[in-house]
Amino acid sequence: MMIRTAKTLFLLIKHKRVLLPLINSYAFFLENKQDTIWGSLSGIDREEVERLVREAAEHGGPIIEIGTLFGFTTQLMAACKRPGQKLITIDNFSWNPFALSTADHREFTRRSLHYCLKHSDVTLFEGTSELFFKDYDGMPPALIFIDAAHDYESVKHDIELASGSAPNVLSGHDYTEISPGVVKAVNETLGKVSVRGCVWSSSPRFAS
């Protein structure tokens, strides 16, 4: 027993740089179980995303998701979208709440999305939203859903990039008190938006 304990302590010390953010993330989860975090969707959030995806089926362009994380929302949208409609999800795998390396994060997400990538017209773009939109020359997206970094500058930048492609509907997650950067960026950039649960949405192409 003592040998096992000693080995555990050795591993904790050896990997303390990686374990600290993991412990912080877990503590944050314990304190915020009532909120939707890290790609999780409440029941109301799921209903609103499903509604937006059904609305997107009326338009010819793709659905674009900024911020894949582990692919939970990606799978929901893939299940609800119109057959044959493209869904492009974007992530550079620079952050995750469990301190996985970029390579491990990418591998986990690809495994999570395996069926969708093979059978549901889903494409995973491995890079930043800036790199993606720099070369994007397709149809105006039917829906862009923003759920990547949640600080003010990042969200504002993603909204500006997404707006440049003239989406029919621009939307995102975590419009909530625990993500004040999202709320501030959305309000300042888009003004009045529709909010249901933690999901915000706007139709910039048809705004007066």
Residue, then its C-alpha position, 0 to 999 in steps of 0.5 A: m500500500m505504501i509503495r502504491t501511495a509513493k508511486t501515486l505521489f511521484l506521478l502527481i509531482k511529475h505531472k503537476r503542470v498538467l494536473l493543475p488546470l485539470i483540477n481547476s476545471y473539475a472544481f469549476f464544474l463542481e461549482n457550476k453544475q447547474d450551468t451549461i459548460w464545455g459543449s454541454l447543452s441544457g434541454i432548452d438549448r438543445e431545442e433551440v439548436e434543433r429549431l435553428v438547424r431545421e430553419a437552416a434546412e430551408h437554405g442552400g448553404p452549409i452549416i458552420e460550427i466554430g468550436t468543435l471541442f469534443g463534437f457533442t453539439t456537432q452530433l446533435m446538428a448532424a442528426c437534425k440537419r437536412p440530408g445532404q446539407k454540409l456541416i463544417t465544424i472548426d477547431n484548432f484543438s488549442w484548449n480543452p477542460f481536461a488538459l489533453s494534448t492537442a494530438d490526444h484532443r484531436e484523436f478523441t474528437r475524431r473518434s467521437l465524430h467517426y460516424c458523422l464524418k463518414h456518413s453525415d456530410v460532416t467535415l472537420f476543419e483543423g485550424t482557426s476560424e480566421l484561416f477557414f474564412k480567409d479561404y471560404d468561397g462557398m455559398p452564404p452559410a445557412l447557419i453559423f454557430i459560434d461556441a469556441a473561446h468565450d472571452y470578449e475579444s475572441v467572440k467579437h472576432d468570430i462574430e466579425l469573421a462569420s458576418g463577412s460570409a453573409p450567413n442567413v442565421l448567426s448564432g452561438h452558445d453560452y449567452t449567460e452570466i458565467s460567460p460575460g465576454v460572450v454577452k458583451a461581444v454579442n450585444e456590442t456587435l449585433g445589438k438586439v438578438s433572440v435568446r432562448g436558454c443560453v443560445w443567442s441568434s440573429s439574422p444579419r442578412f435580413a436585419s434592417 
